[in-house]
Amino acid sequence: MGTLIASISGIRGIVGDGLDPSVLVRYAGAYGTWARKRAVAQGRAPVIVVGRDARVTGPLCADLVMATLRGMGCDVIDVGLAATPTVELAVLQRGAAGGIILSASHNPEEWNALKLLNEHGEFLTPAQGETIIAMAEAADAAPVGYASTGSYATADALPAHLDAILALDFIDAAAIAEQAFTVVVDGVNSVGGVALPALLERLGASTIPLHCEPTGRFAHPAEPRPAHLTELTETVASTGADLGVAVDPDADRLALVDNAGRFILEELTQVLAADFLWGFRDGPFVTNLSSSRAIDDVAAAHGQPVHRSAVGEINVVQTMKAVDAVLGGEGNGGVILPELHYGRDALVGVAMVLQHLTNQQTTLAAVHDALPQYAMAKDKLPLDGLPVQALLRAMEERYDGEAELSTVDGLKISFDDRWVHMRPSNTEPILRVYAEAPTADEAQALATRFKEELRAAVP
């Protein structure tokens, strides 16, 4: 059996080496059975929206999944090539019973995944996810007879997504259009290369496309990190564009480049969005434990509270609902606006950034310079059978009384002006080791120090 990771972030693996056709059918069958029974109990039609990113294996995987869903008695709406937030919103707009996105997010192109949504267009809660995984492992699917198989229809969900963004009362498309922005878009050869230019056209902005052909052959590593986006920063600088934007393959994460050609730390996407929105709405912000303390600084300036959850979009969403947050996000470039839907959405993030620049009559470089500046190191340690929980408990005991500790998600150790967060990944067989400090060298030194301490603690 190859690599297969089943978690709150979906069913993810390498196609042909873990995520095989039989695996797709087993999990889609479990999900379809669960969704159909849930829909019947709620008095709604068992309609499932299915979309995919541009991975080469997307059509094959989608065909298997959609046929299996129909065999479980679910009606399928195939929205084809679509961003994760577009599918999430389509579930809400169509009153569907759920949704599936075929996308392995930032993983390399040989990976794919089933990202499962409930009737709210949100990722499954941990309890719901555990139910589906248990059903799949027990082969507990309930196919229907020939007379009850589900129907199939196609739809383009992007126009309704763009309409919903432009209908937000704090987005003034006409005012943005007057600025005649020029934006360089790096679509990493996936759905963002289709969706973002369409949004920018609606906002009267011009697009300079980079890797916007949805071939699924990623021109660079898929995660929108500084080392992967040098072509974007160089293009913004050389063309005199107003800004650059980059997304991951399913366009739920947003990274920005200012007009000086400087990469804006991915952690600051949600900070910039919050700084903008708090000009219109009062209320809490929610992010995860691995996100920069820059959000706390901006919140303090606005007199607003910040709450933190475990890593994982659904964990952030559940906390947002509990505290009635006006905005949320994750430090990987995710922005969650509940007025639109409870999911990370790079498209609404771009609209908010352009509106902010329009309202302030300023440049993104000026906004960038005014944001709190911290440095973060995002490192990792291969698991390779390591006793992760025992190692984290050993670290907790070592630093008890010396620093502020949180065990909500792995172990976070906070010192006066820096912190380190160690937790098993939801999407890869690794232990993530994130650190933040006043400078890049200090952040990397902190991450390296704790990786070494973890290795030294191995029995």
C-alpha positions in Angstrom: 0.0 0.0 0.0 1.4 3.4 -1.0 0.9 6.7 0.8 -2.7 7.5 1.7 -3.5 10.1 4.3 -7.1 10.2 5.6 -7.7 13.3 7.8 -10.0 16.3 8.3 -8.2 17.8 5.3 -9.5 15.0 3.0 -8.5 11.6 1.5 -5.1 12.4 0.0 -2.5 10.2 -1.8 -0.3 9.6 -4.8 -2.4 8.4 -7.7 -1.5 4.8 -8.5 0.5 4.4 -5.3 -2.0 4.7 -2.5 -4.9 6.7 -4.1 -5.9 3.9 -6.5 -9.3 3.6 -8.3 -10.5 1.1 -5.7 -9.7 3.6 -2.9 -11.5 6.4 -4.7 -14.6 4.1 -5.1 -14.5 3.0 -1.5 -14.3 6.5 0.0 -16.8 8.0 -2.5 -19.2 5.1 -1.8 -19.0 5.7 1.9 -19.4 9.4 1.5 -22.3 9.0 -1.0 -24.1 6.6 1.4 -23.6 9.0 4.3 -24.7 12.1 2.3 -27.8 10.4 0.8 -29.0 9.2 4.2 -28.3 12.5 5.8 -30.2 14.4 3.0 -33.2 12.1 3.3 -33.3 12.7 7.1 -33.1 16.5 6.4 -35.8 16.4 3.8 -33.6 17.6 1.0 -32.6 16.0 -2.4 -29.3 14.0 -2.3 -27.5 16.4 -4.6 -23.7 16.5 -4.6 -21.6 19.2 -6.3 -18.3 17.9 -7.7 -15.5 20.0 -9.0 -11.8 19.6 -9.6 -8.5 21.4 -10.0 -6.5 21.0 -13.2 -4.4 18.0 -12.2 -3.8 15.6 -15.1 -5.5 12.9 -13.1 -8.5 15.1 -12.3 -10.9 13.9 -15.1 -10.2 10.2 -14.4 -10.6 10.6 -10.6 -13.8 12.7 -11.0 -15.4 10.2 -13.4 -14.8 7.4 -10.9 -16.1 9.5 -8.0 -19.2 10.8 -9.8 -20.2 7.3 -11.1 -19.9 5.9 -7.6 -22.0 8.7 -6.1 -24.7 8.1 -8.7 -24.5 4.4 -7.8 -25.2 5.4 -4.1 -28.4 7.3 -5.2 -26.9 10.8 -5.3 -27.6 13.3 -8.0 -24.4 14.8 -9.3 -23.8 18.4 -10.5 -20.5 18.4 -12.3 -19.0 21.9 -12.2 -15.8 20.7 -13.8 -12.7 22.8 -13.5 -13.5 24.9 -10.4 -11.7 26.4 -7.4 -12.3 24.9 -4.0 -14.2 28.1 -2.8 -16.3 28.0 -6.0 -17.5 24.5 -5.2 -18.1 25.4 -1.5 -20.2 28.3 -2.4 -22.1 26.3 -5.1 -23.2 23.8 -2.5 -24.7 26.6 -0.5 -26.3 28.4 -3.5 -27.8 25.2 -4.8 -29.0 23.9 -1.5 -27.0 20.7 -2.2 -26.5 17.9 0.3 -22.7 18.1 0.0 -19.8 18.4 -2.3 -16.5 16.9 -3.3 -13.4 18.7 -4.6 -10.8 16.6 -6.4 -7.6 18.5 -5.4 -4.5 17.8 -3.4 -4.0 21.5 -2.8 -0.3 22.3 -2.6 1.0 18.8 -3.0 2.9 17.9 -6.2 1.1 17.0 -9.3 1.3 13.2 -8.8 -1.0 13.6 -5.8 -4.7 14.0 -5.8 -7.4 14.0 -3.1 -11.0 13.9 -2.2 -11.9 17.0 -0.2 -15.3 16.4 1.3 -18.0 19.0 2.1 -21.2 18.8 4.1 -24.5 20.6 3.2 -23.2 23.9 4.5 -20.4 23.9 1.9 -17.9 23.4 4.7 -15.3 20.7 5.2 -16.6 17.9 7.3 -16.2 18.2 11.0 -13.8 15.9 12.7 -16.7 13.7 13.9 -18.2 13.6 10.4 -14.8 12.8 8.8 -14.2 10.0 11.3 -17.6 8.5 10.4 -16.8 8.5 6.6 -13.4 7.0 7.2 -14.8 4.3 9.4 -17.5 3.5 6.8 -14.9 3.3 4.1 -12.6 1.1 6.1 -15.5 -1.2 6.8 -16.6 -1.1 3.2 -20.0 0.0 4.5 -21.5 1.5 1.4 -25.1 1.0 0.4 -25.6 1.2 -3.4 -29.1 1.6 -4.7 -31.1 -0.4 -7.2 -31.1 0.4 -10.9 -34.3 2.5 -10.6 -32.9 4.8 -8.0 -29.5 5.6 -9.4 -28.6 9.3 -9.4 -28.8 11.8 -12.2 -26.0 13.8 -13.8 -25.9 17.4 -14.9 -23.2 20.0 -15.7 -22.9 23.6 -14.6 -20.5 26.5 -14.6 -20.3 27.7 -11.0 -17.8 30.5 -11.4 -20.2 33.3 -12.6 -22.3 33.0 -9.4 -19.2 33.0 -7.3 -18.1 36.3 -8.9 -21.6 37.8 -8.6 -21.6 37.0 -4.8 -18.2 38.7 -4.3 -19.3 41.8 -6.2 -22.6 41.9 -4.2 -20.7 42.4 -0.9 -21.6 45.9 0.4 -18.0 46.9 1.0 -16.8 45.9 -2.6 -17.4 48.8 -5.1 -16.4 47.4 -8.5 -16.9 50.7 -10.3 -14.5 52.5 -7.9 -11.9 49.7 -8.3 -12.3 49.9 -12.1 -11.5 53.6 -12.0 -8.0 52.7 -10.6 -7.2 50.7 -13.7 -5.1 48.3 -11.8 -2.6 46.0 -13.6 -2.2 42.6 -11.8 0.3 39.8 -12.6 -1.4 36.5 -11.9 0.5 33.2 -11.3 -2.1 30.5 -11.7 0.4 27.6 -11.3 -1.3 26.0 -14.4 -4.5 25.2 -12.5 -7.9 26.7 -11.8 -6.6 30.0 -10.4 -5.4 30.8 -13.9 -9.0 30.8 -15.1 -10.8 32.2 -12.0 -8.6 35.1 -11.1 -8.5 36.7 -14.6 -12.3 36.4 -14.8 -12.6 38.2 -11.4 -10.1 40.9 -12.4 -12.0 41.5 -15.6 -15.2 42.0 -13.6 -13.3 44.5 -11.5 -12.0 46.5 -14.5 -8.4 45.4 -13.9 -5.9 44.2 -16.4 -4.2 40.8 -16.1 -0.6 39.9 -17.0 -0.9 36.1 -16.9 1.9 33.7 -15.7 1.2 30.0 -15.9 -2.5 30.5 -16.3 -3.1 27.7 -18.8 -4.9 24.9 -16.7 -2.7 22.1 -17.9 -2.1 20.6 -14.5 1.6 20.5 -15.3 2.8 22.9 -12.5 5.5 25.3 -13.7 7.0 25.4 -10.2 6.3 23.8 -6.9 2.6 24.3 -6.1 2.8 25.9 -2.7 2.8 29.8 -3.0 6.0 30.4 -1.1 8.7 33.0 -1.8 11.3 30.5 -3.3 8.7 29.3 -5.8 7.5 32.7 -7.0 10.7 34.4 -8.1 9.3 34.7 -11.6 6.2 36.5 -10.3 8.2 39.0 -8.2 10.5 39.7 -11.2 7.6 40.2 -13.6 5.8 42.6 -11.2 9.0 44.7 -10.9 9.8 44.6 -14.7 6.3 45.4 -15.9 5.5 48.2 -13.4 2.3 46.3 -12.3 0.4 47.4 -9.3 0.7 44.0 -7.6 1.1 40.3 -8.2 -1.1 37.5 -6.9 -0.4 33.8 -6.7 -2.6 30.9 -5.6 -2.2 27.2 -4.9 -3.7 24.7 -7.4 -7.3 24.9 -6.0 -7.2 28.7 -5.4 -8.1 28.8 -1.7 -4.7 30.2 -0.6 -3.5 33.7 -1.7 0.0 35.1 -1.8 0.8 38.7 -2.7 3.6 40.6 -4.3 3.7 44.4 -3.8 4.4 47.0 -6.6 8.1 47.1 -5.6 8.3 43.4 -6.5 8.6 42.3 -2.9 6.9 39.1 -1.8 4.5 39.8 1.1 4.9 37.0 3.7 2.0 34.6 3.1 1.2 35.1 6.8 0.2 38.7 6.1 -2.6 38.0 3.6 -5.1 37.5 6.4 -3.7 40.4 8.4 -4.2 42.8 5.4 -7.7 41.5 4.9 -8.5 42.0 8.6 -7.1 45.5 8.6 -9.4 46.3 5.7 -12.5 44.7 7.0 -12.3 46.1 10.5 -12.9 49.5 8.8 -16.4 48.3 8.1 -17.2 45.6 10.7 -16.5 45.2 14.4 -16.0 41.7 15.7 -13.6 38.9 16.5 -11.0 37.3 14.2 -10.1 33.6 14.3 -6.9 32.0 13.1 -4.8 29.0 13.9 -2.0 28.4 16.4 0.6 28.4 13.6 -0.3 31.9 12.3 1.8 35.0 12.9 1.3 37.2 15.9 1.1 40.1 13.4 -2.7 39.6 13.5 -2.7 40.3 17.2 -0.8 43.6 16.7 -3.3 44.8 14.0 -6.3 43.6 16.1 -5.0 45.6 19.1 -4.8 48.7 16.9 -8.5 48.2 16.0 -9.5 47.2 19.5 -10.7 43.8 18.3 -10.2 40.3 19.8 -8.3 37.4 18.2 -9.1 33.7 18.9 -6.9 30.8 18.0 -7.8 27.2 17.0 -6.1 24.0 16.0 -4.6 24.0 12.4 -7.1 22.9 9.8 -9.8 25.0 8.1 -12.7 23.3 9.8 -11.2 23.9 13.2 -10.9 27.6 12.4 -14.5 27.6 11.0 -15.9 25.9 14.1 -14.2 28.5 16.4 -15.4 31.3 14.1 -19.0 30.2 14.6 -18.5 29.8 18.4 -17.3 33.4 18.8 -19.4 34.9 15.9 -16.2 36.1 14.1 -16.5 38.6 11.3 -13.4 37.2 9.6 -11.0 34.3 9.9 -8.1 32.7 8.1 -4.9 30.8 8.3 -1.3 31.9 7.9 -0.9 29.9 4.7 -2.7 32.7 2.8 -6.3 31.7 3.6 -9.0 34.3 4.1 -12.4 33.2 5.4 -15.3 35.7 5.1 -18.5 34.2 6.6 -20.7 36.8 4.8 -19.8 34.9 1.7 -19.2 31.3 2.9 -17.2 29.5 5.6 -14.2 28.6 3.5 -10.8 30.0 2.5 -11.3 32.0 -0.7 -8.4 33.6 -2.7 -10.9 35.3 -5.0 -12.6 37.4 -2.3 -9.1 38.0 -0.8 -8.0 39.7 -4.1 -11.2 41.8 -4.2 -10.6 42.9 -0.6 -7.0 43.9 -1.4 -8.0 45.9 -4.5 -10.8 47.6 -2.5 -8.4 48.5 0.3 -5.9 50.1 -2.1 -8.8 52.0 -3.8 -10.2 53.2 -0.5 -6.8 54.3 0.9 -5.6 55.7 -2.5 -2.2 54.1 -1.8 0.1 51.4 -3.1 0.5 47.8 -1.9 4.1 48.6 -1.1 3.0 51.4 1.3 0.5 49.0 2.9 3.2 46.3 3.2 5.6 48.7 4.9 2.9 49.6 7.5 2.1 46.0 8.5 3.8 44.4 11.5 7.0 42.7 10.4 8.0 39.3 11.8 9.9 36.5 10.2 8.8 32.9 10.1 10.6 29.6 9.4 8.4 26.7 8.1 10.4 23.6 8.6 9.6 19.9 8.8 10.8 16.6 10.2 10.0 13.3 8.4 8.0 11.0 10.7 9.6 7.7 9.6 7.8 5.9 12.4 8.9 8.4 15.1 6.9 8.2 18.4 5.5 11.7 17.8 3.2 12.0 20.8 5.9 10.8 23.2 8.4 13.3 21.7 6.0 16.2 22.1 5.2 15.1 25.7 8.9 15.1 26.4 9.3 18.6 25.0 6.3 19.8 27.0 7.9 18.5 30.2 11.2 20.1 29.4 9.7 23.6 28.8 7.0 23.5 31.5 7.5 26.6 33.6 10.0 28.2 31.2 7.5 29.3 28.5 3.8 29.6 27.7 2.6 26.2 26.4 -0.4 25.1 24.3 -1.3 21.5 23.6 -4.5 22.3 21.6 -2.7 21.1 18.5 0.6 19.4 18.9 2.8 21.6 21.1 3.3 25.4 20.8 5.9 27.0 23.0 5.7 30.8 23.2 8.6 32.9 24.5 8.6 36.7 25.0 9.3 37.7 21.4 9.2 34.3 19.5 7.5 31.0 19.4 7.8 27.5 17.9 4.9 25.2 17.0 5.4 21.4 16.4 2.5 19.3 15.1 1.9 16.3 12.8 0.8 17.4 9.4 -2.8 16.8 8.3 -1.7 16.3 4.7 1.8 14.8 4.6 3.7 12.2 6.7 5.8 14.8 8.4 6.1 16.7 11.7 5.7 20.4 11.0 8.1 22.7 12.9 7.1 26.4 12.5 8.9 29.2 14.3 8.5 33.0 14.4 11.0 35.5 15.6 12.0 39.1 15.0 14.4 38.2 12.1 14.6 35.4 9.5 17.9 34.1 10.9 16.5 33.9 14.4 13.3 32.1 13.2 15.3 29.5 11.3 17.7 29.0 14.2 14.7 28.4 16.5 13.2 25.9 14.1 16.5 24.1 13.7 17.1 24.1 17.4 13.8 22.3 18.1 14.3 19.9 15.3 17.6 18.9 16.9 16.0 18.6 20.3 13.3 16.4 18.9 15.8 14.1 17.3 17.8 14.0 20.5 14.7 13.0 22.4 14.1 9.9 20.2 14.5 6.7 22.4 
